[in-house]
C-alpha cells in the first residue's frame, strides 16, 4: 500500500523551498527567489502557507535601510519533509 503524500509539500515550489532550507541555516527572500526561480508574489504566498503549517519560521527586519525577510526550517518542517521522502520511497519500491 502506498503512503499518502503530504499535499502541502507536494507542490513543486513548496518542495523546492523546503529543499533549499534543509541545506542552509537560514535563507533570505532574495536567495530563495533566485534558487527557486519563483516570482516574488508566488514565493510570498507559498512561504506564508509553510509558515502557517509550522514548517518554517519567518523573521522580518532590516539590513541597513532595506527590508529583509529571513526563513528557517523548523523541526516540524524537517520531520514533515522526511515523512514526505519516505512516502515517495514507498512509490519507488526497492529502487531507492
Phi and psi restraints in degrees (range 20) as a CNS / XPLOR table:
assign (resid 1 and name C) (resid 2 and name N)
       (resid 2 and name CA) (resid 2 and name C) 1.0 -78.2 20.0 2
assign (resid 2 and name N) (resid 2 and name CA)
       (resid 2 and name C) (resid 3 and name N) 1.0 142.2 20.0 2
assign (resid 2 and name C) (resid 3 and name N)
       (resid 3 and name CA) (resid 3 and name C) 1.0 -77.1 20.0 2
assign (resid 3 and name N) (resid 3 and name CA)
       (resid 3 and name C) (resid 4 and name N) 1.0 149.8 20.0 2
assign (resid 3 and name C) (resid 4 and name N)
       (resid 4 and name CA) (resid 4 and name C) 1.0 -72.6 20.0 2
assign (resid 4 and name N) (resid 4 and name CA)
       (resid 4 and name C) (resid 5 and name N) 1.0 135.7 20.0 2
assign (resid 4 and name C) (resid 5 and name N)
       (resid 5 and name CA) (resid 5 and name C) 1.0 -85.1 20.0 2
assign (resid 5 and name N) (resid 5 and name CA)
       (resid 5 and name C) (resid 6 and name N) 1.0 133.7 20.0 2
assign (resid 5 and name C) (resid 6 and name N)
       (resid 6 and name CA) (resid 6 and name C) 1.0 -62.9 20.0 2
assign (resid 6 and name N) (resid 6 and name CA)
       (resid 6 and name C) (resid 7 and name N) 1.0 113.8 20.0 2
assign (resid 6 and name C) (resid 7 and name N)
       (resid 7 and name CA) (resid 7 and name C) 1.0 -63.6 20.0 2
assign (resid 7 and name N) (resid 7 and name CA)
       (resid 7 and name C) (resid 8 and name N) 1.0 -27.2 20.0 2
assign (resid 7 and name C) (resid 8 and name N)
       (resid 8 and name CA) (resid 8 and name C) 1.0 -68.5 20.0 2
assign (resid 8 and name N) (resid 8 and name CA)
       (resid 8 and name C) (resid 9 and name N) 1.0 -36.2 20.0 2
assign (resid 8 and name C) (resid 9 and name N)
       (resid 9 and name CA) (resid 9 and name C) 1.0 -90.5 20.0 2
assign (resid 9 and name N) (resid 9 and name CA)
       (resid 9 and name C) (resid 10 and name N) 1.0 -11.5 20.0 2
assign (resid 9 and name C) (resid 10 and name N)
       (resid 10 and name CA) (resid 10 and name C) 1.0 -75.7 20.0 2
assign (resid 10 and name N) (resid 10 and name CA)
       (resid 10 and name C) (resid 11 and name N) 1.0 -11.8 20.0 2
assign (resid 10 and name C) (resid 11 and name N)
       (resid 11 and name CA) (resid 11 and name C) 1.0 -69.8 20.0 2
assign (resid 11 and name N) (resid 11 and name CA)
       (resid 11 and name C) (resid 12 and name N) 1.0 134.1 20.0 2
assign (resid 11 and name C) (resid 12 and name N)
       (resid 12 and name CA) (resid 12 and name C) 1.0 -56.7 20.0 2
assign (resid 12 and name N) (resid 12 and name CA)
       (resid 12 and name C) (resid 13 and name N) 1.0 -46.0 20.0 2
assign (resid 12 and name C) (resid 13 and name N)
       (resid 13 and name CA) (resid 13 and name C) 1.0 -70.1 20.0 2
assign (resid 13 and name N) (resid 13 and name CA)
       (resid 13 and name C) (resid 14 and name N) 1.0 -43.7 20.0 2
assign (resid 13 and name C) (resid 14 and name N)
       (resid 14 and name CA) (resid 14 and name C) 1.0 -64.8 20.0 2
assign (resid 14 and name N) (resid 14 and name CA)
       (resid 14 and name C) (resid 15 and name N) 1.0 -36.4 20.0 2
assign (resid 14 and name C) (resid 15 and name N)
       (resid 15 and name CA) (resid 15 and name C) 1.0 -64.9 20.0 2
assign (resid 15 and name N) (resid 15 and name CA)
       (resid 15 and name C) (resid 16 and name N) 1.0 -40.2 20.0 2
assign (resid 15 and name C) (resid 16 and name N)
       (resid 16 and name CA) (resid 16 and name C) 1.0 -64.5 20.0 2
assign (resid 16 and name N) (resid 16 and name CA)
       (resid 16 and name C) (resid 17 and name N) 1.0 -42.9 20.0 2
assign (resid 16 and name C) (resid 17 and name N)
       (resid 17 and name CA) (resid 17 and name C) 1.0 -59.4 20.0 2
assign (resid 17 and name N) (resid 17 and name CA)
       (resid 17 and name C) (resid 18 and name N) 1.0 -48.6 20.0 2
assign (resid 17 and name C) (resid 18 and name N)
       (resid 18 and name CA) (resid 18 and name C) 1.0 -63.2 20.0 2
assign (resid 18 and name N) (resid 18 and name CA)
       (resid 18 and name C) (resid 19 and name N) 1.0 -39.5 20.0 2
assign (resid 18 and name C) (resid 19 and name N)
       (resid 19 and name CA) (resid 19 and name C) 1.0 -62.3 20.0 2
assign (resid 19 and name N) (resid 19 and name CA)
       (resid 19 and name C) (resid 20 and name N) 1.0 -43.6 20.0 2
assign (resid 19 and name C) (resid 20 and name N)
       (resid 20 and name CA) (resid 20 and name C) 1.0 -63.9 20.0 2
assign (resid 20 and name N) (resid 20 and name CA)
       (resid 20 and name C) (resid 21 and name N) 1.0 -46.3 20.0 2
assign (resid 20 and name C) (resid 21 and name N)
       (resid 21 and name CA) (resid 21 and name C) 1.0 -67.0 20.0 2
assign (resid 21 and name N) (resid 21 and name CA)
       (resid 21 and name C) (resid 22 and name N) 1.0 -25.2 20.0 2
assign (resid 21 and name C) (resid 22 and name N)
       (resid 22 and name CA) (resid 22 and name C) 1.0 -67.7 20.0 2
assign (resid 22 and name N) (resid 22 and name CA)
       (resid 22 and name C) (resid 23 and name N) 1.0 -26.1 20.0 2
assign (resid 22 and name C) (resid 23 and name N)
       (resid 23 and name CA) (resid 23 and name C) 1.0 -96.6 20.0 2
assign (resid 23 and name N) (resid 23 and name CA)
       (resid 23 and name C) (resid 24 and name N) 1.0 -1.4 20.0 2
assign (resid 23 and name C) (resid 24 and name N)
       (resid 24 and name CA) (resid 24 and name C) 1.0 -134.7 20.0 2
assign (resid 24 and name N) (resid 24 and name CA)
       (resid 24 and name C) (resid 25 and name N) 1.0 160.3 20.0 2
assign (resid 24 and name C) (resid 25 and name N)
       (resid 25 and name CA) (resid 25 and name C) 1.0 -69.1 20.0 2
assign (resid 25 and name N) (resid 25 and name CA)
       (resid 25 and name C) (resid 26 and name N) 1.0 -42.1 20.0 2
assign (resid 25 and name C) (resid 26 and name N)
       (resid 26 and name CA) (resid 26 and name C) 1.0 -158.4 20.0 2
assign (resid 26 and name N) (resid 26 and name CA)
       (resid 26 and name C) (resid 27 and name N) 1.0 163.5 20.0 2
assign (resid 26 and name C) (resid 27 and name N)
       (resid 27 and name CA) (resid 27 and name C) 1.0 -144.4 20.0 2
assign (resid 27 and name N) (resid 27 and name CA)
       (resid 27 and name C) (resid 28 and name N) 1.0 139.0 20.0 2
assign (resid 27 and name C) (resid 28 and name N)
       (resid 28 and name CA) (resid 28 and name C) 1.0 -87.6 20.0 2
assign (resid 28 and name N) (resid 28 and name CA)
       (resid 28 and name C) (resid 29 and name N) 1.0 166.9 20.0 2
assign (resid 28 and name C) (resid 29 and name N)
       (resid 29 and name CA) (resid 29 and name C) 1.0 -56.7 20.0 2
assign (resid 29 and name N) (resid 29 and name CA)
       (resid 29 and name C) (resid 30 and name N) 1.0 -42.9 20.0 2
assign (resid 29 and name C) (resid 30 and name N)
       (resid 30 and name CA) (resid 30 and name C) 1.0 -63.9 20.0 2
assign (resid 30 and name N) (resid 30 and name CA)
       (resid 30 and name C) (resid 31 and name N) 1.0 -43.6 20.0 2
assign (resid 30 and name C) (resid 31 and name N)
       (resid 31 and name CA) (resid 31 and name C) 1.0 -61.3 20.0 2
assign (resid 31 and name N) (resid 31 and name CA)
       (resid 31 and name C) (resid 32 and name N) 1.0 -45.2 20.0 2
assign (resid 31 and name C) (resid 32 and name N)
       (resid 32 and name CA) (resid 32 and name C) 1.0 -63.1 20.0 2
assign (resid 32 and name N) (resid 32 and name CA)
       (resid 32 and name C) (resid 33 and name N) 1.0 -40.6 20.0 2
assign (resid 32 and name C) (resid 33 and name N)
       (resid 33 and name CA) (resid 33 and name C) 1.0 -62.7 20.0 2
assign (resid 33 and name N) (resid 33 and name CA)
       (resid 33 and name C) (resid 34 and name N) 1.0 -42.6 20.0 2
assign (resid 33 and name C) (resid 34 and name N)
       (resid 34 and name CA) (resid 34 and name C) 1.0 -66.5 20.0 2
assign (resid 34 and name N) (resid 34 and name CA)
       (resid 34 and name C) (resid 35 and name N) 1.0 -42.2 20.0 2
assign (resid 34 and name C) (resid 35 and name N)
       (resid 35 and name CA) (resid 35 and name C) 1.0 -69.8 20.0 2
assign (resid 35 and name N) (resid 35 and name CA)
       (resid 35 and name C) (resid 36 and name N) 1.0 -34.2 20.0 2
assign (resid 35 and name C) (resid 36 and name N)
       (resid 36 and name CA) (resid 36 and name C) 1.0 -95.4 20.0 2
assign (resid 36 and name N) (resid 36 and name CA)
       (resid 36 and name C) (resid 37 and name N) 1.0 -19.1 20.0 2
assign (resid 36 and name C) (resid 37 and name N)
       (resid 37 and name CA) (resid 37 and name C) 1.0 73.6 20.0 2
assign (resid 37 and name N) (resid 37 and name CA)
       (resid 37 and name C) (resid 38 and name N) 1.0 15.6 20.0 2
assign (resid 37 and name C) (resid 38 and name N)
       (resid 38 and name CA) (resid 38 and name C) 1.0 -81.6 20.0 2
assign (resid 38 and name N) (resid 38 and name CA)
       (resid 38 and name C) (resid 39 and name N) 1.0 157.6 20.0 2
assign (resid 38 and name C) (resid 39 and name N)
       (resid 39 and name CA) (resid 39 and name C) 1.0 -75.4 20.0 2
assign (resid 39 and name N) (resid 39 and name CA)
       (resid 39 and name C) (resid 40 and name N) 1.0 157.9 20.0 2
assign (resid 39 and name C) (resid 40 and name N)
       (resid 40 and name CA) (resid 40 and name C) 1.0 -59.5 20.0 2
assign (resid 40 and name N) (resid 40 and name CA)
       (resid 40 and name C) (resid 41 and name N) 1.0 -42.8 20.0 2
assign (resid 40 and name C) (resid 41 and name N)
       (resid 41 and name CA) (resid 41 and name C) 1.0 -64.4 20.0 2
assign (resid 41 and name N) (resid 41 and name CA)
       (resid 41 and name C) (resid 42 and name N) 1.0 -46.4 20.0 2
assign (resid 41 and name C) (resid 42 and name N)
       (resid 42 and name CA) (resid 42 and name C) 1.0 -66.0 20.0 2
assign (resid 42 and name N) (resid 42 and name CA)
       (resid 42 and name C) (resid 43 and name N) 1.0 -42.1 20.0 2
assign (resid 42 and name C) (resid 43 and name N)
       (resid 43 and name CA) (resid 43 and name C) 1.0 -60.4 20.0 2
assign (resid 43 and name N) (resid 43 and name CA)
       (resid 43 and name C) (resid 44 and name N) 1.0 -43.8 20.0 2
assign (resid 43 and name C) (resid 44 and name N)
       (resid 44 and name CA) (resid 44 and name C) 1.0 -59.3 20.0 2
assign (resid 44 and name N) (resid 44 and name CA)
       (resid 44 and name C) (resid 45 and name N) 1.0 -44.8 20.0 2
assign (resid 44 and name C) (resid 45 and name N)
       (resid 45 and name CA) (resid 45 and name C) 1.0 -63.0 20.0 2
assign (resid 45 and name N) (resid 45 and name CA)
       (resid 45 and name C) (resid 46 and name N) 1.0 -44.0 20.0 2
assign (resid 45 and name C) (resid 46 and name N)
       (resid 46 and name CA) (resid 46 and name C) 1.0 -70.7 20.0 2
assign (resid 46 and name N) (resid 46 and name CA)
       (resid 46 and name C) (resid 47 and name N) 1.0 -36.2 20.0 2
assign (resid 46 and name C) (resid 47 and name N)
       (resid 47 and name CA) (resid 47 and name C) 1.0 -61.9 20.0 2
assign (resid 47 and name N) (resid 47 and name CA)
       (resid 47 and name C) (resid 48 and name N) 1.0 -40.7 20.0 2
assign (resid 47 and name C) (resid 48 and name N)
       (resid 48 and name CA) (resid 48 and name C) 1.0 -61.5 20.0 2
assign (resid 48 and name N) (resid 48 and name CA)
       (resid 48 and name C) (resid 49 and name N) 1.0 -42.5 20.0 2
assign (resid 48 and name C) (resid 49 and name N)
       (resid 49 and name CA) (resid 49 and name C) 1.0 -63.0 20.0 2
assign (resid 49 and name N) (resid 49 and name CA)
       (resid 49 and name C) (resid 50 and name N) 1.0 -42.4 20.0 2
assign (resid 49 and name C) (resid 50 and name N)
       (resid 50 and name CA) (resid 50 and name C) 1.0 -67.2 20.0 2
assign (resid 50 and name N) (resid 50 and name CA)
       (resid 50 and name C) (resid 51 and name N) 1.0 -36.8 20.0 2
assign (resid 50 and name C) (resid 51 and name N)
       (resid 51 and name CA) (resid 51 and name C) 1.0 -67.1 20.0 2
assign (resid 51 and name N) (resid 51 and name CA)
       (resid 51 and name C) (resid 52 and name N) 1.0 -44.5 20.0 2
assign (resid 51 and name C) (resid 52 and name N)
       (resid 52 and name CA) (resid 52 and name C) 1.0 -61.7 20.0 2
assign (resid 52 and name N) (resid 52 and name CA)
       (resid 52 and name C) (resid 53 and name N) 1.0 -30.5 20.0 2
assign (resid 52 and name C) (resid 53 and name N)
       (resid 53 and name CA) (resid 53 and name C) 1.0 -78.0 20.0 2
assign (resid 53 and name N) (resid 53 and name CA)
       (resid 53 and name C) (resid 54 and name N) 1.0 -11.8 20.0 2
assign (resid 53 and name C) (resid 54 and name N)
       (resid 54 and name CA) (resid 54 and name C) 1.0 85.3 20.0 2
assign (resid 54 and name N) (resid 54 and name CA)
       (resid 54 and name C) (resid 55 and name N) 1.0 12.7 20.0 2
assign (resid 54 and name C) (resid 55 and name N)
       (resid 55 and name CA) (resid 55 and name C) 1.0 -83.9 20.0 2
assign (resid 55 and name N) (resid 55 and name CA)
       (resid 55 and name C) (resid 56 and name N) 1.0 -24.8 20.0 2
assign (resid 55 and name C) (resid 56 and name N)
       (resid 56 and name CA) (resid 56 and name C) 1.0 -139.0 20.0 2
assign (resid 56 and name N) (resid 56 and name CA)
       (resid 56 and name C) (resid 57 and name N) 1.0 160.6 20.0 2
assign (resid 56 and name C) (resid 57 and name N)
       (resid 57 and name CA) (resid 57 and name C) 1.0 -112.6 20.0 2
assign (resid 57 and name N) (resid 57 and name CA)
       (resid 57 and name C) (resid 58 and name N) 1.0 149.5 20.0 2
assign (resid 57 and name C) (resid 58 and name N)
       (resid 58 and name CA) (resid 58 and name C) 1.0 -127.5 20.0 2
assign (resid 58 and name N) (resid 58 and name CA)
       (resid 58 and name C) (resid 59 and name N) 1.0 127.2 20.0 2
assign (resid 58 and name C) (resid 59 and name N)
       (resid 59 and name CA) (resid 59 and name C) 1.0 -116.4 20.0 2
assign (resid 59 and name N) (resid 59 and name CA)
       (resid 59 and name C) (resid 60 and name N) 1.0 130.8 20.0 2
assign (resid 59 and name C) (resid 60 and name N)
       (resid 60 and name CA) (resid 60 and name C) 1.0 -109.3 20.0 2
assign (resid 60 and name N) (resid 60 and name CA)
       (resid 60 and name C) (resid 61 and name N) 1.0 136.2 20.0 2
assign (resid 60 and name C) (resid 61 and name N)
       (resid 61 and name CA) (resid 61 and name C) 1.0 -161.7 20.0 2
assign (resid 61 and name N) (resid 61 and name CA)
       (resid 61 and name C) (resid 62 and name N) 1.0 -157.2 20.0 2
assign (resid 61 and name C) (resid 62 and name N)
       (resid 62 and name CA) (resid 62 and name C) 1.0 -133.7 20.0 2
assign (resid 62 and name N) (resid 62 and name CA)
       (resid 62 and name C) (resid 63 and name N) 1.0 145.8 20.0 2
assign (resid 62 and name C) (resid 63 and name N)
       (resid 63 and name CA) (resid 63 and name C) 1.0 -116.1 20.0 2
assign (resid 63 and name N) (resid 63 and name CA)
       (resid 63 and name C) (resid 64 and name N) 1.0 102.4 20.0 2
assign (resid 63 and name C) (resid 64 and name N)
       (resid 64 and name CA) (resid 64 and name C) 1.0 68.5 20.0 2
assign (resid 64 and name N) (resid 64 and name CA)
       (resid 64 and name C) (resid 65 and name N) 1.0 -125.0 20.0 2
assign (resid 64 and name C) (resid 65 and name N)
       (resid 65 and name CA) (resid 65 and name C) 1.0 -99.6 20.0 2
assign (resid 65 and name N) (resid 65 and name CA)
       (resid 65 and name C) (resid 66 and name N) 1.0 -0.1 20.0 2
assign (resid 65 and name C) (resid 66 and name N)
       (resid 66 and name CA) (resid 66 and name C) 1.0 -92.4 20.0 2
assign (resid 66 and name N) (resid 66 and name CA)
       (resid 66 and name C) (resid 67 and name N) 1.0 133.7 20.0 2
assign (resid 66 and name C) (resid 67 and name N)
       (resid 67 and name CA) (resid 67 and name C) 1.0 -66.3 20.0 2
assign (resid 67 and name N) (resid 67 and name CA)
       (resid 67 and name C) (resid 68 and name N) 1.0 146.2 20.0 2
assign (resid 67 and name C) (resid 68 and name N)
       (resid 68 and name CA) (resid 68 and name C) 1.0 -140.5 20.0 2
assign (resid 68 and name N) (resid 68 and name CA)
       (resid 68 and name C) (resid 69 and name N) 1.0 128.2 20.0 2
assign (resid 68 and name C) (resid 69 and name N)
       (resid 69 and name CA) (resid 69 and name C) 1.0 -111.2 20.0 2
assign (resid 69 and name N) (resid 69 and name CA)
       (resid 69 and name C) (resid 70 and name N) 1.0 123.9 20.0 2
assign (resid 69 and name C) (resid 70 and name N)
       (resid 70 and name CA) (resid 70 and name C) 1.0 -119.2 20.0 2
assign (resid 70 and name N) (resid 70 and name CA)
       (resid 70 and name C) (resid 71 and name N) 1.0 135.2 20.0 2
assign (resid 70 and name C) (resid 71 and name N)
       (resid 71 and name CA) (resid 71 and name C) 1.0 -118.5 20.0 2
assign (resid 71 and name N) (resid 71 and name CA)
       (resid 71 and name C) (resid 72 and name N) 1.0 144.4 20.0 2
assign (resid 71 and name C) (resid 72 and name N)
       (resid 72 and name CA) (resid 72 and name C) 1.0 -136.4 20.0 2
assign (resid 72 and name N) (resid 72 and name CA)
       (resid 72 and name C) (resid 73 and name N) 1.0 144.6 20.0 2
assign (resid 72 and name C) (resid 73 and name N)
       (resid 73 and name CA) (resid 73 and name C) 1.0 -80.5 20.0 2
assign (resid 73 and name N) (resid 73 and name CA)
       (resid 73 and name C) (resid 74 and name N) 1.0 144.0 20.0 2
assign (resid 73 and name C) (resid 74 and name N)
       (resid 74 and name CA) (resid 74 and name C) 1.0 -95.9 20.0 2
assign (resid 74 and name N) (resid 74 and name CA)
       (resid 74 and name C) (resid 75 and name N) 1.0 168.7 20.0 2
assign (resid 74 and name C) (resid 75 and name N)
       (resid 75 and name CA) (resid 75 and name C) 1.0 -59.8 20.0 2
assign (resid 75 and name N) (resid 75 and name CA)
       (resid 75 and name C) (resid 76 and name N) 1.0 -38.3 20.0 2
assign (resid 75 and name C) (resid 76 and name N)
       (resid 76 and name CA) (resid 76 and name C) 1.0 -63.5 20.0 2
assign (resid 76 and name N) (resid 76 and name CA)
       (resid 76 and name C) (resid 77 and name N) 1.0 -38.5 20.0 2
assign (resid 76 and name C) (resid 77 and name N)
       (resid 77 and name CA) (resid 77 and name C) 1.0 -66.3 20.0 2
assign (resid 77 and name N) (resid 77 and name CA)
       (resid 77 and name C) (resid 78 and name N) 1.0 -40.2 20.0 2
assign (resid 77 and name C) (resid 78 and name N)
       (resid 78 and name CA) (resid 78 and name C) 1.0 -63.2 20.0 2
assign (resid 78 and name N) (resid 78 and name CA)
       (resid 78 and name C) (resid 79 and name N) 1.0 -45.1 20.0 2
assign (resid 78 and name C) (resid 79 and name N)
       (resid 79 and name CA) (resid 79 and name C) 1.0 -62.1 20.0 2
assign (resid 79 and name N) (resid 79 and name CA)
       (resid 79 and name C) (resid 80 and name N) 1.0 -42.8 20.0 2
assign (resid 79 and name C) (resid 80 and name N)
       (resid 80 and name CA) (resid 80 and name C) 1.0 -63.7 20.0 2
assign (resid 80 and name N) (resid 80 and name CA)
       (resid 80 and name C) (resid 81 and name N) 1.0 -40.2 20.0 2
assign (resid 80 and name C) (resid 81 and name N)
       (resid 81 and name CA) (resid 81 and name C) 1.0 -64.9 20.0 2
assign (resid 81 and name N) (resid 81 and name CA)
       (resid 81 and name C) (resid 82 and name N) 1.0 -43.6 20.0 2
assign (resid 81 and name C) (resid 82 and name N)
       (resid 82 and name CA) (resid 82 and name C) 1.0 -63.2 20.0 2
assign (resid 82 and name N) (resid 82 and name CA)
       (resid 82 and name C) (resid 83 and name N) 1.0 -39.6 20.0 2
assign (resid 82 and name C) (resid 83 and name N)
       (resid 83 and name CA) (resid 83 and name C) 1.0 -64.6 20.0 2
assign (resid 83 and name N) (resid 83 and name CA)
       (resid 83 and name C) (resid 84 and name N) 1.0 -38.9 20.0 2
assign (resid 83 and name C) (resid 84 and name N)
       (resid 84 and name CA) (resid 84 and name C) 1.0 -62.8 20.0 2
assign (resid 84 and name N) (resid 84 and name CA)
       (resid 84 and name C) (resid 85 and name N) 1.0 -45.3 20.0 2
assign (resid 84 and name C) (resid 85 and name N)
       (resid 85 and name CA) (resid 85 and name C) 1.0 -63.1 20.0 2
assign (resid 85 and name N) (resid 85 and name CA)
       (resid 85 and name C) (resid 86 and name N) 1.0 -42.0 20.0 2
assign (resid 85 and name C) (resid 86 and name N)
       (resid 86 and name CA) (resid 86 and name C) 1.0 -62.1 20.0 2
assign (resid 86 and name N) (resid 86 and name CA)
       (resid 86 and name C) (resid 87 and name N) 1.0 -39.3 20.0 2
assign (resid 86 and name C) (resid 87 and name N)
       (resid 87 and name CA) (resid 87 and name C) 1.0 -64.7 20.0 2
assign (resid 87 and name N) (resid 87 and name CA)
       (resid 87 and name C) (resid 88 and name N) 1.0 -41.8 20.0 2
assign (resid 87 and name C) (resid 88 and name N)
       (resid 88 and name CA) (resid 88 and name C) 1.0 -61.2 20.0 2
assign (resid 88 and name N) (resid 88 and name CA)
       (resid 88 and name C) (resid 89 and name N) 1.0 -40.6 20.0 2
assign (resid 88 and name C) (resid 89 and name N)
       (resid 89 and name CA) (resid 89 and name C) 1.0 -61.4 20.0 2
assign (resid 89 and name N) (resid 89 and name CA)
       (resid 89 and name C) (resid 90 and name N) 1.0 -33.0 20.0 2
assign (resid 89 and name C) (resid 90 and name N)
       (resid 90 and name CA) (resid 90 and name C) 1.0 -65.9 20.0 2
assign (resid 90 and name N) (resid 90 and name CA)
       (resid 90 and name C) (resid 91 and name N) 1.0 -26.9 20.0 2
assign (resid 90 and name C) (resid 91 and name N)
       (resid 91 and name CA) (resid 91 and name C) 1.0 -76.1 20.0 2
assign (resid 91 and name N) (resid 91 and name CA)
       (resid 91 and name C) (resid 92 and name N) 1.0 -30.3 20.0 2
assign (resid 91 and name C) (resid 92 and name N)
       (resid 92 and name CA) (resid 92 and name C) 1.0 -89.5 20.0 2
assign (resid 92 and name N) (resid 92 and name CA)
       (resid 92 and name C) (resid 93 and name N) 1.0 -13.8 20.0 2
assign (resid 92 and name C) (resid 93 and name N)
       (resid 93 and name CA) (resid 93 and name C) 1.0 69.1 20.0 2
assign (resid 93 and name N) (resid 93 and name CA)
       (resid 93 and name C) (resid 94 and name N) 1.0 -139.0 20.0 2
assign (resid 93 and name C) (resid 94 and name N)
       (resid 94 and name CA) (resid 94 and name C) 1.0 -82.8 20.0 2
assign (resid 94 and name N) (resid 94 and name CA)
       (resid 94 and name C) (resid 95 and name N) 1.0 1.5 20.0 2
assign (resid 94 and name C) (resid 95 and name N)
       (resid 95 and name CA) (resid 95 and name C) 1.0 -72.9 20.0 2
assign (resid 95 and name N) (resid 95 and name CA)
       (resid 95 and name C) (resid 96 and name N) 1.0 -18.8 20.0 2
